[in-house]
Amino acid sequence: MFQRILVANRGEIALRILRAATELGVETVAVYSMGDEGAPYLDLADETICIGPAASGASYLSIPSIISAAEVADVDAIHPGYGFLSENAAFAETCRESNIEFIGPSHETMRLLGDKANARKLAQAHKVPIVPGSDGLLKDEKEAVKIAEEFGYPVLIKATAGGGGRGMRVAHNDMSLVNAFHQARAEAQSAFGDAGVYVEKYLDNPRHVEIQIIGDSHGSVIHLGERECSVQRRHQKLLEETPSPALTRDMRKKMGQAAIRLAKAAKYVGAGTVEFLVEGKHFYFIEVNARIQVEHPITEMVTSIDLLKEQIRVASGEKLSIEQNRVRWHGHSIEVRINAEDPNKDFAPSPGTISRYIAPGGPGIRIDTHIFGGYRVPPHYDSLIAKLIVHGPDRQAAIRTLERALDEYVIEGIKTTIPLLREIVRNSYFVKGDYNTGFIDEFFQL
């Protein structure tokens, strides 16, 4: 086990890592930007180091600053959390070149799976279903049109190095495809430094379901079930639940097995998710997120497995603490993301000072957050400020607990997504479990 780790992140996930490490008896070092100076969660670390100005590019995204802090603090490993540098293969490689363990997959695995075109090939080679599309990167718009005519419109142009909806364009005819090809390439080059794109058949409002995996360096990989992630806007999730209302027991088993085959083929070590689109009884691989996910708590709630502790253990060289046939799922869990945004103004960010904060409580409620009354939400980072997680014996009980918790939750001084979430969980289609990735767009048209 590690003696000392550095937490290369901020906010609620930094707090989550600090707590997990402390319970494992591991010393912690927390880095912070000037924008987060004085944040109470920093007091839980054994040591803190300022790594730069508030702007993330000069602090949380600065590889030299984080490595320097790690060397000064003499840590064994770095936990990147999610976002920022968590899926940056160059960062993982730099850590290990500096004799510091990266708590996550190897840089070779990250590069393999981070290139979506190569990940598709790997999936196909190991009999993991993929969305029909090009075999590799497109040479030009003519090749894109030829493939689109073969599979039929609409199609989706995707950046091979993309994520979060960037570098993606839907096309319904030849002309729009040519425009989409050039727009996606330009956006991908600007955002990721890689203009490579490929094309695949566009599935009209499928469900988005992911499988949680975790592997160790001894060749073992297990899955911890699925998470339904279809309530999203612009490819950003608002609500997740497990188990999915859409999966049969047979589909769940097949998706879990497919995720494990892919992870083993990629020699995956650490926690990650294999993402699928589901249409009827069919599922299709789309990508791997090679990190812990924002929505990991709902998996913890139904399995009673601490994913952060397991991450740290396997990164230190230990074997997984549980085998696949020992994993058990209990009840139903739902998470909603509370963002400092104004849904009535196209989800515009709403930084500022929280003047009043009252958190819900009672059985079946968990809140992962670093905020409090008087906390100033900075304008420099992602707008996620809290995660409300509920657990119940079944889906309907979990929904009722979530309704109550959202009604109790008070955050004043800034705009948040709480009012929208209250409406979503009372929507008849959501309550029935009859929704897909088009739910929010349809919801706002009601």
C-alpha positions in Angstrom: 0.0 0.0 0.0 1.1 3.6 -0.7 2.4 5.7 2.1 1.6 9.1 0.7 -0.5 10.2 -2.3 -1.1 13.6 -4.0 -4.6 14.6 -5.0 -4.4 16.4 -8.3 -8.0 17.8 -8.3 -10.4 20.1 -6.5 -13.8 20.3 -5.0 -16.0 17.3 -4.1 -13.9 14.7 -5.9 -10.8 15.9 -4.1 -12.7 15.6 -0.8 -13.9 12.1 -1.7 -10.3 11.0 -2.5 -8.9 12.5 0.8 -11.6 10.6 2.8 -10.9 7.3 1.1 -7.1 7.6 1.5 -7.4 8.6 5.2 -9.5 5.5 5.9 -6.9 3.4 4.2 -4.2 4.9 6.5 -2.5 6.7 3.6 -1.1 10.2 4.1 -2.4 12.9 1.7 -1.1 16.0 -0.1 -3.7 18.3 -1.7 -2.8 20.8 -4.4 -4.9 23.9 -4.9 -5.0 27.0 -7.0 -5.2 30.5 -5.7 -8.9 30.4 -6.6 -9.4 27.6 -4.1 -7.2 29.0 -1.3 -8.9 28.5 2.1 -11.3 25.8 1.0 -12.2 23.8 4.1 -11.6 20.4 2.5 -8.0 21.3 2.2 -7.8 21.1 6.0 -8.3 17.3 5.8 -5.0 16.8 3.9 -1.8 16.2 5.7 -0.1 18.8 3.5 -1.3 21.4 1.0 0.6 23.0 -1.9 -0.5 25.9 -4.0 0.2 25.2 -7.7 -0.7 28.4 -9.4 -3.3 31.0 -10.3 -7.1 30.4 -10.4 -7.1 29.7 -14.1 -7.1 25.9 -14.5 -4.5 26.0 -17.4 -2.0 27.5 -15.0 -2.8 25.2 -12.1 -4.9 22.0 -12.3 -3.9 21.4 -15.9 -0.3 22.2 -15.5 1.7 19.0 -15.6 5.0 20.6 -14.6 3.4 22.3 -11.5 1.7 19.1 -10.3 4.8 16.9 -10.8 7.0 19.5 -9.0 4.5 19.5 -6.1 4.6 15.7 -6.0 8.4 15.6 -6.0 8.6 18.2 -3.3 6.0 16.4 -1.2 7.8 13.0 -1.8 4.6 11.1 -2.6 4.3 7.6 -3.9 1.4 8.2 -6.2 -1.0 10.8 -7.8 -4.8 10.4 -7.9 -6.2 12.6 -10.8 -9.9 12.3 -9.9 -12.0 13.0 -12.9 -11.8 15.9 -15.5 -8.6 17.9 -15.8 -5.7 15.5 -16.3 -7.5 12.2 -15.4 -7.5 10.9 -19.0 -4.3 12.5 -20.2 -1.9 9.8 -21.3 1.1 12.1 -21.3 0.4 13.0 -17.7 0.2 9.3 -16.7 3.5 8.7 -18.6 5.2 11.7 -17.0 4.2 10.5 -13.5 5.7 7.0 -14.0 8.8 8.5 -15.6 9.2 10.5 -12.4 8.9 7.3 -10.3 5.4 8.3 -9.1 2.5 5.9 -9.6 -0.5 7.2 -11.5 -3.7 5.9 -10.0 -5.3 4.8 -13.2 -4.6 2.8 -16.3 -1.2 2.7 -18.0 -0.5 5.4 -20.6 -0.4 2.7 -23.3 -3.9 1.6 -22.4 -5.1 5.2 -22.2 -3.7 6.0 -25.6 -5.3 2.9 -27.1 -8.7 3.5 -25.6 -8.6 7.3 -25.9 -8.4 7.0 -29.7 -12.0 6.1 -30.4 -11.2 4.7 -33.9 -8.7 2.3 -32.5 -11.0 1.5 -29.6 -13.7 0.5 -32.1 -11.2 -1.8 -33.9 -10.3 -3.4 -30.6 -13.9 -3.9 -29.6 -14.7 -5.4 -33.0 -11.8 -7.8 -32.7 -13.1 -9.1 -29.4 -16.7 -9.5 -30.4 -18.0 -6.4 -28.7 -20.9 -4.9 -30.8 -20.1 -1.5 -32.3 -22.3 1.0 -34.1 -21.9 0.4 -37.9 -19.5 2.9 -39.4 -16.0 3.5 -41.0 -13.2 1.0 -40.3 -10.8 3.8 -39.4 -10.2 7.5 -39.8 -11.7 9.2 -42.9 -9.3 10.4 -45.6 -11.6 13.0 -47.0 -15.2 14.0 -47.4 -15.7 11.8 -50.4 -15.0 8.7 -48.3 -17.4 10.0 -45.7 -20.2 10.4 -48.3 -19.5 6.9 -49.7 -19.8 5.3 -46.2 -22.9 7.3 -45.4 -24.6 6.1 -48.6 -23.7 2.5 -47.7 -25.3 2.7 -44.2 -27.9 5.3 -44.8 -28.6 8.7 -43.3 -28.5 10.1 -40.7 -24.9 9.6 -39.7 -22.6 11.0 -37.0 -19.1 12.4 -37.6 -17.0 11.9 -34.5 -13.5 13.1 -33.5 -11.3 10.2 -32.6 -9.8 12.1 -29.7 -13.1 13.8 -28.8 -15.2 13.8 -25.6 -18.0 15.7 -24.0 -19.8 16.1 -27.3 -17.0 18.1 -28.9 -16.0 17.2 -32.4 -19.4 15.6 -33.1 -21.8 16.5 -35.9 -25.0 14.9 -37.2 -25.6 14.9 -41.0 -28.8 14.0 -42.8 -27.7 14.4 -46.4 -24.5 14.6 -48.6 -24.3 18.4 -48.4 -24.6 18.6 -44.6 -22.2 15.7 -44.3 -19.5 17.6 -46.2 -20.0 20.6 -43.9 -20.1 18.4 -40.8 -16.8 16.7 -41.8 -14.9 20.0 -42.1 -16.5 21.5 -38.9 -15.8 18.4 -36.8 -12.2 18.3 -38.0 -11.6 22.0 -37.3 -13.2 21.7 -33.8 -11.3 18.5 -33.0 -8.0 20.1 -34.1 -8.7 23.1 -31.9 -9.9 21.2 -28.9 -7.7 18.1 -28.9 -4.8 18.8 -31.3 -6.0 15.9 -33.4 -8.2 16.5 -36.5 -8.9 12.8 -37.1 -12.6 11.9 -37.5 -14.6 8.8 -38.4 -18.3 8.3 -39.3 -20.9 5.9 -37.8 -24.6 5.3 -38.2 -26.6 7.8 -36.1 -28.9 6.2 -33.7 -32.0 8.4 -33.1 -32.4 8.9 -29.4 -31.1 5.6 -28.0 -30.4 5.0 -24.3 -27.0 5.6 -22.9 -25.9 2.9 -20.5 -22.4 2.4 -19.1 -20.8 -0.6 -17.3 -18.5 0.0 -14.4 -15.3 -2.0 -14.5 -12.3 -2.3 -12.4 -9.1 -4.4 -13.0 -5.9 -5.2 -11.2 -2.3 -5.7 -12.4 -2.7 -9.5 -11.8 -5.0 -10.0 -14.8 -8.4 -9.8 -13.0 -11.2 -7.6 -14.3 -14.7 -7.5 -12.9 -17.8 -5.4 -13.7 -20.1 -3.8 -11.0 -23.2 -3.5 -13.1 -24.6 -0.8 -15.2 -25.6 2.9 -14.9 -28.4 4.4 -16.9 -27.2 7.9 -18.1 -29.8 8.9 -20.7 -31.0 12.1 -18.9 -28.5 14.5 -20.4 -28.2 17.7 -22.3 -25.5 18.3 -25.0 -24.0 15.0 -24.0 -23.6 16.2 -20.4 -25.4 14.0 -17.8 -27.9 15.4 -15.4 -29.2 12.3 -13.7 -28.0 8.6 -13.5 -29.5 5.5 -12.0 -28.8 1.9 -11.4 -30.0 -0.6 -12.3 -31.3 0.6 -15.7 -35.0 0.4 -16.2 -34.3 -0.7 -19.8 -32.1 -3.8 -19.4 -33.2 -7.4 -19.0 -31.2 -9.8 -16.9 -29.8 -11.3 -20.1 -28.8 -8.0 -21.6 -27.1 -7.0 -18.3 -25.1 -10.2 -18.3 -24.0 -9.8 -22.0 -23.0 -6.2 -21.6 -21.0 -7.0 -18.5 -19.2 -9.8 -20.3 -18.5 -7.6 -23.3 -17.1 -4.9 -21.1 -14.8 -7.3 -19.4 -13.5 -8.8 -22.7 -12.6 -5.3 -23.9 -11.0 -4.3 -20.7 -8.8 -7.5 -20.6 -7.9 -7.0 -24.2 -6.6 -3.5 -23.3 -4.8 -4.7 -20.2 -6.9 -2.4 -18.1 -5.8 -1.7 -14.5 -8.0 0.6 -12.3 -11.5 1.9 -12.4 -13.3 2.8 -15.6 -16.5 2.6 -17.6 -17.4 1.0 -20.9 -20.0 3.1 -22.6 -22.8 1.7 -24.7 -25.8 2.9 -26.7 -28.9 0.7 -26.3 -31.6 0.5 -28.8 -34.3 -2.1 -28.0 -32.6 -5.4 -27.2 -29.4 -4.4 -29.0 -26.4 -2.6 -27.5 -23.4 -1.0 -29.2 -20.0 0.0 -27.7 -19.1 3.7 -28.1 -16.1 4.5 -25.9 -14.2 3.8 -22.6 -13.8 6.5 -19.9 -10.5 5.6 -18.4 -11.1 7.1 -14.9 -13.5 7.3 -12.0 -16.8 8.7 -13.1 -18.8 11.5 -11.5 -21.7 9.1 -11.0 -19.7 6.3 -9.3 -21.6 6.7 -6.0 -24.7 5.0 -7.2 -22.7 1.9 -8.0 -21.2 2.1 -4.5 -24.7 2.4 -3.0 -26.0 -0.8 -4.6 -22.8 -2.9 -4.3 -21.4 -1.6 -1.0 -18.0 -1.5 -2.7 -15.9 1.6 -2.2 -14.5 2.3 -5.7 -12.0 5.0 -4.6 -10.4 2.6 -2.0 -10.4 -0.1 -4.6 -8.7 2.2 -7.1 -6.0 3.0 -4.6 -5.5 -0.6 -3.7 -5.1 -1.9 -7.2 -2.8 1.0 -8.2 -0.5 0.0 -5.3 -0.2 -3.5 -6.8 -2.8 -5.3 -4.6 -5.3 -7.8 -6.1 -9.0 -6.9 -6.3 -10.6 -7.4 -3.0 -13.7 -9.1 -4.6 -14.3 -11.7 -7.3 -17.0 -11.4 -9.9 -19.1 -14.2 -8.5 -19.1 -12.4 -5.1 -20.6 -9.1 -6.4 -24.1 -8.5 -5.2 -26.5 -5.7 -6.0 -29.1 -4.4 -3.6 -31.9 -2.0 -4.3 -32.0 1.0 -6.5 -29.9 4.2 -6.5 -30.2 7.5 -8.3 -27.8 10.5 -8.5 -28.6 14.0 -9.6 -25.9 16.5 -10.4 -26.5 19.9 -8.9 -24.8 22.6 -11.0 -24.3 26.3 -10.5 -26.3 27.0 -13.7 -29.5 28.7 -14.7 -31.6 26.3 -16.8 -33.9 29.1 -17.8 -31.0 30.9 -19.5 -29.7 28.0 -21.5 -27.8 26.7 -18.5 -25.6 29.8 -18.2 -23.0 29.4 -15.4 -24.0 31.1 -12.1 -20.9 31.7 -10.0 -21.2 33.7 -6.8 -21.6 33.4 -3.1 -24.0 30.9 -1.5 -26.0 32.9 1.0 -28.0 30.0 2.5 -27.3 26.3 2.4 -29.6 23.6 3.9 -28.8 20.0 2.9 -31.4 17.2 3.0 -31.0 14.2 5.3 -32.6 11.1 6.5 -32.5 7.4 5.5 -31.2 6.6 2.0 -29.6 10.0 1.3 -26.0 10.7 0.6 -24.5 14.1 -0.5 -21.0 14.5 -2.0 -20.1 18.1 -2.0 -17.5 20.6 -0.7 -19.9 23.6 -0.6 -21.5 25.4 2.5 -23.3 28.6 3.4 -20.9 31.4 2.6 -19.0 29.4 0.0 -18.0 31.4 -3.1 -18.5 29.4 -6.3 -15.6 30.4 -8.6 -16.1 31.2 -12.3 -13.0 29.3 -13.4 -14.1 25.7 -13.2 -16.8 23.2 -14.1 -20.2 24.2 -12.6 -20.8 21.0 -10.7 -21.1 21.9 -7.0 -22.9 18.9 -5.4 -24.2 15.4 -6.0 -27.3 14.2 -4.4 -27.5 10.4 -4.2 -30.4 8.3 -2.9 -30.9 4.6 -2.3 -34.1 2.6 -1.8 -35.3 -1.0 -1.9 -36.7 -0.5 -5.4 -36.9 2.2 -8.1 -40.2 3.8 -7.0 -39.0 4.1 -3.4 -35.7 5.7 -4.6 -37.7 8.2 -6.7 -39.9 9.1 -3.7 -36.8 9.7 -1.5 -35.2 11.8 -4.3 -38.3 13.9 -4.5 -38.3 14.6 -0.8 -34.5 15.3 -0.8 -34.8 17.8 -3.6 -37.7 19.6 -1.9 -35.6 19.9 1.3 -32.5 21.1 -0.5 -31.9 24.8 -0.2 -29.1 26.7 -2.0 -29.6 30.4 -2.2 -27.5 33.3 -3.6 -26.9 31.6 -7.0 -29.0 29.8 -9.6 -28.8 26.0 -9.6 -30.4 23.0 -11.4 -32.4 22.0 -8.4 -35.8 23.4 -9.7 -35.3 21.6 -13.0 -34.4 18.3 -11.3 -37.6 18.5 -9.2 -39.6 18.7 -12.4 -37.6 15.9 -14.1 -38.2 13.4 -11.2 -41.9 14.1 -11.3 -42.2 13.7 -15.0 -44.5 10.8 -15.9 -42.2 9.4 -18.5 -39.2 9.4 -16.1 -41.3 7.8 -13.4 -42.3 5.0 -15.8 -38.6 4.6 -16.8 -39.7 5.4 -20.4 -37.0 7.8 -21.5 -33.9 8.0 -23.7 -31.2 10.5 -24.7 -33.8 12.8 -26.3 -35.7 13.1 -23.0 -34.4 16.6 -22.0 -35.0 18.1 -25.5 -38.5 16.7 -25.5 -39.0 17.7 -21.9 -38.3 21.4 -22.6 -40.8 21.3 -25.5 -43.7 20.2 -23.2 
